[in-house]
């Protein structure tokens, strides 16, 4: 947990995704890692979740000032 200059709680994390989907009639394993950030009360709630637990996140994607990759800004999360 860190705090913004305005004193708002913030947490940076990496979300891992793994699933199977159908592509061209074949099963395909999908894996992805996404950088994410949560602020305020959402950051405080994320911090107490066990590492490796399963959640469904919602929010928006944004490109940071350095222009590398995208970051998911988590606005809410719940169990799937």
Number of C-alpha atoms within 10 A of each C-alpha: 12 12 12 11 7 6 9 12 17 19 18 18 14 12 16 12 11 9 9 10 10 9 9 6 7 8 10 12 11 10 10 9 10 13 15 19 19 23 21 15 14 17 21 15 13 21 16 8 11 8 8 8 7 14 12 9 16 13 14 12 14 13 11 10 6 6 8 8 11 14 18 21 18 18 16 15 14 9 8 7
